[in-house]
Amino acid sequence: MNRIKASFAFVLVCFSTLSLCGCFMPRAHSMGASLMTVPHQPRASADSANSEMSVAVGAFGSLAGEGLNVNKVKTGGGDVSFMYRMGGAVSPLFFSAAAGGMLGKLRFDCNESRCSDNAEMYKVWLKTKEGKREYSFWDMQERLLLGGDFNVGQYVLLGLGGGVQFFQGGGSYDDNRDELEGNKLVENVDGYIGFAPVSSVWVGSRLGHGGKWGSVLAEFDMSYKGDIEDWTSAIMLSYFHTTGFYGGIMWNSQLGYGLNLGKTFVF
């Protein structure tokens, strides 16, 4: 009997220690860890194999989105990207570099699947005046991507790319997120600055022979930072006009649903 009591006490102590250490605390991302809203623009013509350079300028916005333990995300921003396409036998290969920034507001929430594991004190805080208020954030982002863009006949577009994305951020959201971690209420997945490997795949179609009416592209992006449940993702559905103007809708796991539009200049 004494051995059973001792074993039970040992298990109870271990469970209490795990709970107190915050191993299953609710997690929170920097908003800069969200994937950049920079859609991949295919070549205007399926017959082109020349090297070319292009610069795109874009803007985006989302309203009332939801991310990792945050909600009511309202954000807007802009970006500029540069792309170099190789020519000849290696014409499908490209390199791109993008930079952008965004501003926004949000509220803290408890919406991830593991949030209830050790979140009682965090849930209490959410009911306070501080827990119910909106917090602001700002972030700068940069991305380098290398990939291939392939034409399957005159109409089908396929491609993939990989690279790295950087971010730097601040604002009352990041300050409060840091304070909550110090009080053992939240675990930060990212700090004020960071980087992560990213990947992108897309499929689309030219509209009309040779794309005379433009093209549409569906793109899926992933960022691999933290554990697998911390990875962020984004989906974009974009239309590209032959004049270089583009626009579309997006879903981002940190920003929610939104719109983007821009203009590409080819040299």
Secondary structure, DSSP 8 states (H G I E B T S, - for coil): -HHHHHHHHHHHHHHHHHHHHTTT--EE--GGGS---------S-TT--S-EEEEEEEEEEEEEEEETTEEEEEEEEEEEEEEEE--GGGTTEEEEEEEEEEEEEEEE---STTGGGS-HHHHHHHTSHHHHS-EEEEEEEEEEEEEEEEEETTTEEEEEEEEEEEEEEESHHHHHHHHHHHTTS-EESS-SEEEEEEEEEEEEEESSGGGTT-EEEEEEEEE--SSGGG-EEEEEEEEE-TTSEEEEEEEETTTEEEEEEEEEEE-
